[in-house]
């Protein structure tokens, strides 16, 4: 009886998430959060009370769960109570903890050169070159297809990435040459019948599927160890390094630009790696200061028909 209730509740929650077009990763995270809560209760989540939610949140704090994992778990439960069960009173008992803002580790230009130099395999060198030279995420690198490479405009079109946004990223001549060399030796036995524009640049072991981000991460760590990089960097550090090195060279926006749907990675989410002046600060500092009007002047405030008022900032 209890198994049937949980199964029907899970199916209804999946239907609610599909109706709201939540991504597959988000759905798996929400389902995992509800399973964890059900294991804590040892009964169906639809029988939970406000005291149960309070005890579960205390349990997460006492067991040393990280703030990020704790907030992700409670987000899944809030969806269950607010959307699926329509229990707004229980959803109000859920609170989130503010995560500490940390500056990610960034590799130096010398470290990135060593990382790319030790990658003797052409495939690995191309993968890492895309991550650093174009500022791509791991999932964006492995899901590249032939149609995403624009040779004429020297850009790569990233479709429906994080936040379901499209954007164009720069494609340097060096990175394009790596792609061209890789395409010549790329294995094509599994997708010979696939249209050329729909072929994956980095096919995986399963036919019709690209390589996984886990495999790409493993290749990155092998190259980092071979290059003697002691920092605890991840594959995403290449994207951070891409943005930071552009800012260090005085180039706030790439020439071919990260456009339409994406920002410079160093500015995303408020995680600036280098200090940036506030918008309009330079203009205010360089503006010539006007002399204060004296009594009897046309612009004096005491005169009924003086100069025009200062425009409102909101306008």
GIFEN-V186907 format. One record per residue. N is the residue number from 1. PHI is phi as a letter, one per 40 degrees, with the letter a starting at -180 (* if undefined). PSI is psi as a letter, one per 20 degrees, with the letter a starting at -180 (999 if undefined). OMEGA is omega in degrees with one decimal (none if undefined). Layout:
# GIFEN-V186907
((N;PHI;PSI;OMEGA) (N;PHI;PSI;OMEGA))
This chain:
# GIFEN-V186907
((1;*;g;-179.7) (2;c;h;178.9) (3;c;g;179.2) (4;c;h;-179.8) (5;c;g;179.1) (6;c;g;-179.2) (7;c;g;178.4) (8;c;h;177.6) (9;c;g;178.4) (10;c;g;178.7) (11;c;g;179.2) (12;c;h;178.6) (13;c;h;177.3) (14;c;g;177.9) (15;c;h;177.6) (16;c;h;179.7) (17;c;h;177.3) (18;c;h;179.3) (19;c;h;179.9) (20;c;j;174.8) (21;f;k;175.2) (22;c;q;-178.7) (23;c;r;-177.9) (24;c;h;179.2) (25;c;g;178.3) (26;c;g;179.4) (27;c;g;178.2) (28;c;h;179.2) (29;c;g;-180.0) (30;c;g;179.4) (31;c;g;178.6) (32;c;h;178.5) (33;c;g;179.5) (34;c;h;176.6) (35;c;h;178.2) (36;c;h;178.1) (37;c;g;178.4) (38;c;h;177.3) (39;c;h;177.0) (40;c;h;-179.1) (41;c;h;-171.6) (42;g;k;174.1) (43;a;r;-176.3) (44;c;q;179.9) (45;c;h;-178.6) (46;c;i;175.3) (47;b;j;-175.9) (48;c;q;176.4) (49;b;r;178.5) (50;c;h;178.1) (51;c;h;177.3) (52;c;g;179.3) (53;c;h;177.9) (54;c;g;180.0) (55;c;h;-179.8) (56;c;h;178.7) (57;c;h;174.2) (58;c;h;178.4) (59;c;g;178.9) (60;c;h;179.8) (61;c;h;-176.3) (62;c;h;-178.8) (63;c;j;175.0) (64;g;k;177.4) (65;c;p;-179.4) (66;c;q;-178.7) (67;c;h;-179.3) (68;c;g;179.9) (69;c;h;179.0) (70;c;g;179.0) (71;c;h;178.7) (72;c;h;178.3) (73;c;g;-178.1) (74;c;h;175.0) (75;c;g;176.5) (76;c;g;178.1) (77;c;h;178.7) (78;c;h;175.4) (79;c;g;-179.5) (80;c;g;-175.5) (81;c;h;-176.0) (82;c;g;-172.6) (83;c;g;-172.8) (84;c;g;-176.4) (85;c;i;-178.5) (86;f;k;177.2) (87;b;n;-177.9) (88;c;h;178.6) (89;c;h;177.4) (90;c;h;178.0) (91;c;h;179.5) (92;c;i;179.3) (93;c;i;-177.3) (94;c;p;177.9) (95;b;q;179.3) (96;b;q;179.5) (97;b;p;179.7) (98;c;p;-178.9) (99;c;q;177.0) (100;c;p;178.5) (101;c;o;-178.3) (102;b;q;176.1) (103;c;p;-177.8) (104;c;q;176.8) (105;c;p;-179.8) (106;b;p;177.8) (107;c;q;177.9) (108;c;r;176.6) (109;d;h;178.4) (110;c;h;179.3) (111;c;h;178.0) (112;c;h;177.2) (113;c;g;177.9) (114;c;h;179.9) (115;c;g;-179.8) (116;c;h;-178.0) (117;c;h;-177.4) (118;c;i;179.1) (119;c;n;-177.2) (120;c;h;177.9) (121;c;p;-177.0) (122;c;h;180.0) (123;c;g;-179.7) (124;c;g;179.4) (125;c;h;178.3) (126;c;g;179.7) (127;c;g;179.8) (128;c;h;177.4) (129;c;h;176.5) (130;c;h;179.7) (131;c;h;-178.4) (132;c;g;-175.1) (133;c;h;-179.1) (134;b;i;179.5) (135;g;k;-177.2) (136;c;q;171.7) (137;c;r;-178.0) (138;c;g;179.4) (139;c;h;178.6) (140;c;h;-179.9) (141;c;g;-173.9) (142;c;i;-178.9) (143;c;j;178.3) (144;c;p;174.8) (145;b;r;-179.0) (146;c;h;-176.5) (147;c;i;-178.6) (148;c;i;-178.6) (149;c;o;178.3) (150;b;n;-176.9) (151;c;h;-176.2) (152;c;g;-177.6) (153;c;i;179.9) (154;f;l;177.9) (155;b;r;172.4) (156;b;p;179.3) (157;c;o;177.5) (158;c;o;-174.9) (159;b;p;172.0) (160;f;l;177.6) (161;c;b;-176.6) (162;d;p;-176.3) (163;g;j;-178.9) (164;f;l;-178.8) (165;b;q;172.2) (166;c;q;174.3) (167;a;r;175.4) (168;b;p;178.5) (169;b;q;-178.0) (170;c;q;176.3) (171;b;o;-177.5) (172;c;q;178.0) (173;d;h;179.7) (174;c;g;179.0) (175;c;h;177.8) (176;c;h;177.2) (177;c;h;176.5) (178;c;g;178.1) (179;c;g;-179.9) (180;c;g;178.5) (181;c;h;179.8) (182;c;h;-178.0) (183;c;h;-179.4) (184;c;h;-176.6) (185;b;j;-178.1) (186;c;p;177.8) (187;c;p;-176.6) (188;b;k;-176.9) (189;c;h;-176.4) (190;c;i;-176.1) (191;b;k;179.8) (192;c;h;-179.1) (193;c;i;179.7) (194;c;q;175.8) (195;d;q;-173.3) (196;d;g;-176.2) (197;c;h;-177.0) (198;c;j;-178.4) (199;c;q;175.6) (200;c;q;175.1) (201;c;h;-178.6) (202;b;n;-178.5) (203;c;q;-179.6) (204;c;a;-179.1) (205;c;h;177.7) (206;c;p;-178.9) (207;d;p;178.1) (208;g;j;-178.7) (209;b;q;176.4) (210;c;r;175.3) (211;c;q;-175.7) (212;c;q;176.5) (213;c;h;177.4) (214;c;g;177.7) (215;c;g;178.1) (216;c;g;178.3) (217;c;h;178.2) (218;c;g;178.1) (219;c;h;178.7) (220;c;g;-178.0) (221;c;h;175.7) (222;c;g;178.4) (223;c;h;179.4) (224;c;g;177.5) (225;c;g;179.2) (226;c;h;180.0) (227;c;i;178.9) (228;g;k;178.9) (229;c;o;-175.8) (230;c;i;-179.9) (231;c;q;178.0) (232;c;m;-176.3) (233;c;q;174.9) (234;b;r;-180.0) (235;c;h;-179.4) (236;c;i;177.6) (237;c;h;176.1) (238;c;h;178.1) (239;c;g;176.3) (240;c;g;-179.5) (241;c;h;177.3) (242;d;g;-178.0) (243;c;g;-177.4) (244;c;g;-179.1) (245;c;h;174.0) (246;c;g;180.0) (247;c;h;179.0) (248;c;h;177.2) (249;c;j;178.1) (250;g;j;-178.8) (251;b;n;-176.1) (252;c;h;179.8) (253;b;p;177.8) (254;c;q;-178.2) (255;c;g;176.9) (256;c;i;164.5) (257;g;q;162.8) (258;c;o;-167.8) (259;b;r;168.0) (260;f;n;175.2) (261;h;i;178.5) (262;a;q;176.4) (263;b;r;173.2) (264;d;p;-172.7) (265;d;h;-178.0) (266;c;i;-178.6) (267;b;i;-175.0) (268;c;p;176.1) (269;g;j;178.0) (270;g;j;-177.7) (271;c;m;179.2) (272;c;p;-179.6) (273;c;h;176.0) (274;b;q;-179.0) (275;c;p;179.8) (276;b;p;179.8) (277;c;q;177.7) (278;c;q;-177.6) (279;c;p;177.1) (280;g;i;-178.0) (281;c;g;-178.7) (282;c;h;-179.2) (283;c;h;-179.7) (284;c;h;-179.5) (285;c;h;-176.9) (286;c;i;-178.0) (287;c;p;180.0) (288;c;p;-179.5) (289;c;p;-179.3) (290;c;q;178.8) (291;c;q;178.9) (292;c;p;-179.5) (293;c;q;179.9) (294;c;r;-178.4) (295;c;p;-176.8) (296;g;i;178.4) (297;c;r;-178.2) (298;c;h;-176.1) (299;c;j;-178.2) (300;c;q;-173.9) (301;c;h;-178.2) (302;c;h;-179.2) (303;c;p;-178.5) (304;c;h;-178.0) (305;b;l;179.7) (306;c;a;-179.3) (307;c;r;-178.2) (308;c;q;177.9) (309;c;r;176.7) (310;c;p;-177.2) (311;c;q;-179.9) (312;c;q;-179.2) (313;c;h;-177.5) (314;c;h;179.0) (315;c;999;none))
